[in-house]
Structures are given as structure tokens and as C-alpha cells.
Amino acid sequence: VEEKEAGLSGEVVDSLDRPIPGARIAAFRLGAIELEPLADPGLRGEELPVAQTTTGDNGRFEIRLALGRAHRLTVTAEGFAPTVAPSVYPGESVTIVVRRGAAVSGRVTRREDEVPVAGARVVLSRPEIPIPIWEGKTDEDGRYSAQNIDPGQGNLEVIPVEDCREQVTFELEEGDRVVRDL
């Protein structure tokens, strides 16, 4: 049975209301499966979009979606933090505001002798949400770098924490470049 479709139109703008050309938009159908990534955040990466498009020079887009069904849109654009419109429906017109991504980098060293820790897992999360918004591993010099992070308060921690400093909490502003050694 083929579902009827309708267009969802909109625009992607920055925090100063300027259009963002070339932003990539992916649509995901909402449903019971939407709750599974809460139990296992890794499942979110396996999810496939039902439709995709790119904004034009004026920041506008249109995407065809199953009529009467809620969808989540993810928006990515070079130099901006990924953004989500959590529940949209075909027939609507939406404005999605993207913010310049912040960057956090630094070096992880052992507490007692400042020796770099290679291969440590570094996790950035929000204080109010225990799901990581970024995670990576340190290189052979103990360095890590997280790019295009959505501004806001962040908790940065190293796993395993036994040999390293405790977690740090800090505020990220739009476009910030912050160095936090752990």
C-alpha cells in the first residue's frame, strides 16, 4: 500500500536570520522506534532517512513526506552545529534556526605525572541529559577535538576516569573555541 505524500516546506537560517544555502536536511519517520535510541544511543546511527534534500541559495527547501505522519528533521551545514526539528508534519512550513558550532579541544593526562593518555574515551554531554552529544578518543599525544558542538552548558569527562582529572562543566557560546585539558 503506497502512502499519499505532501510537501513540507521551510527555510534554514542562522541566529541572525540569514539564509543558509546548502544545508542538508534528512527526514525520519516518528513512531515507536523513536524510543529505542534512548535505551541505546548507538541505534540512532543505524536509522535511515525516509527523505533528504538540500537548501537552495535562499535557504529554502521542500521535502515530500508521508501525509498525516510526524517526522523528525535533522539539519547539518558546514560550520554549524547539527540541529533537530523534533516533530513536523507534511503541509507545514517551518523555519529551522542553526547556530554556529562551538569547538572543544584539549589534552588528557594522568593526574600524578602529566603523562598523556592515549586512547582514552572523552565524552561531552549536557548536565540535564545523560546521552552524549559528542564522544571520541584521544590520539597518541592524549589530544581530543570536538567540532560543531551546539552551544550550551557541557559536561566533559574521561573514561576511564581513574588516572585522570574529574569531569569539568562549562558554558559554550555560539562559535566558541574552548581548550579544556583533563
Secondary structure, 3 states (H helix, E strand, C coil): CCCCEEEEEEEEEECCCCECCCCEEEEEECCHHHHHHHHCHHHHHHCCCCEEEECCCCCEEEEEEECCCCEEEEEECCCECCEEEEEECCCCEEEEEECECEEEEEECECCCCCCECCCCEEEEEECCEEEEEEEEECCCCCEEEEEEECCEEEEEEEECCCCCCCCEEEEECCCCEEECCC
